[in-house]
Amino acid sequence: MTECQMLIDGAWTAAASGRTFLSRNPTTGEDWAILPDADAADVDRAVRAADAAFHAAAWHRTTATARGKLLRRLGDLVAANAAELAELETRDNGKLIRETRGQLAYLPEFFYYAAGLADKLEGSTLPIDKPDMLVFTVPAPVGVVAAIIPWNSPLYLTAIKLAPALAAGNTLVVKPSEHASASILRFAALVKEAGFPDGVVNVVTGLGGGAGAALTSHPLVRRVAFTGGPQTARHVIRATAENFAKLSLELGGKSANIVFDDADLEGAVNGAVAGIYAASGQSCVAGSRLLVQAGIYDRFVAALTARIARIRIGDPLDTASDMGPMATAQQLEIVETMMARAVEQGAVVLAGGRRPEGRDGWFYEPTLIACDDATLDIVQNEVFGPVAALLRFDDEAEALELANGTSYALAAGIWTKDIARGHRLARDVHAGIVWVNTYRAISAMAPIGGYGVSGYGREGGIQSVLDYTELKTVWINLSEDPMGDPFMMR
Ligand code: NAD
């Protein structure tokens, strides 16, 4: 059993109450790590440490260029420790080692990109229409940022928040998911090693309703960056509303992967697999609705089911495996319950639809389920598992109507050789991210996020750093005018 401590004000610490909780390995179902169960008192200590660090000269007076250098050093340390971080994450959340290694190989880019932006956040001098006034704007950091992280990609979802927040000069308290905290604690040690002053980055581990709720409702937290489910987000919205804290929400999706008759068949089949079976469907951008045009439908379904039959379910630490387990026993139960309901409502299982035989752990087979009716629960609601709901359409108008027929708007995939059609769909589909003839591509430079039930705010790209700032407007009176009539607006 691995024993972990959390990081508050530069010191490794247990929960003040001494309480702990266990993290289980989804591949075996066995407990493997023991973690501090932070409560409101621990969270308060972490937030106060972050607030003090924000105001202390060691951070507040650090130049933006120096912050960039620290971030670059952190990126180098992540690169140097990538193998260990990837393995920790795979053990904790059951994600394929192939995928966690791939994510870790790219992760330093988020730090390098934010590092480059740190000293390029410029305000402007305004050509003001008042005589003898010099007016300029300055992007200023907001203060303490709370980052709330889910279990599916802990390090990636931490990096995409932490790097821009630090580049802008903020301090943070990170709360990982209770199901996958270990890799973020190891990462916290690298933050320390990189040389960030104590208190600039704090990590508290604990349960959502305890540490999570205490953190998002803490009055000293000025900005919350949340990734997780819509139900939890509603609590977070209420908590931040009380304190007027700024908020970004990266929630789930029910993303449409749309295959037209003229699509490259092999590419579209690979795109469908990448969309829903990669990460066992536990991806916010999962292409969980497969919309396929009538003319290619039979060939596509035959090719996809043949491809599904070749997917190797297995130990996520084995590089030969294509699909690992669900990250939690509860997630497996959700998948099974939603599948049973879909079948009861008349959907037809074309592949999978059950746990694989002879395996411990929380595995579920890659599943394809044909749905005639777009109002079925399985078509409307996020499963967060390897289940693709298949729908047939006749023409572009119907494809668009189906694609836009949910309350989510996170991502969409379009498979066609017709460039004009690709652009039309990209323009008209309701989604924050649109991929044409590709899927699940990410970059530090490209914003990610959605609207509707998928949340608001964007992570990644230049704007993401500005989102961790407040624009300050400064007026300087250049004249000797002693203000004249004080009862008049100037
Ligand atoms: P979750 O909402 O259950 O938990 C997310 C985080 O919120 C965890 O750290 C949890 O401890 C914390 N939390 C729980 N209750 C809280 C409360 N009352 N106050 C504050 N924090 C609280 O989500 P999950 O099950 O960990 O992750 C799955 C969900 O996340 C899915 O819906 C998925 O689509 C979404 N997700 C979205 C993205 C994206 O970028 N859009 C990425 C990954 C996951």
Residues whose N, C-alpha, C, O or C-beta is under 5 A from the ligand:
A	BS01	NAD	I148 I149 P150 W151 N152 K175 P176 S177 E178 G206 L207 G208 G209 G212 A213 T216 T227 G228 G229 P230 T232 H235 E250 L251 G252 G253 C284
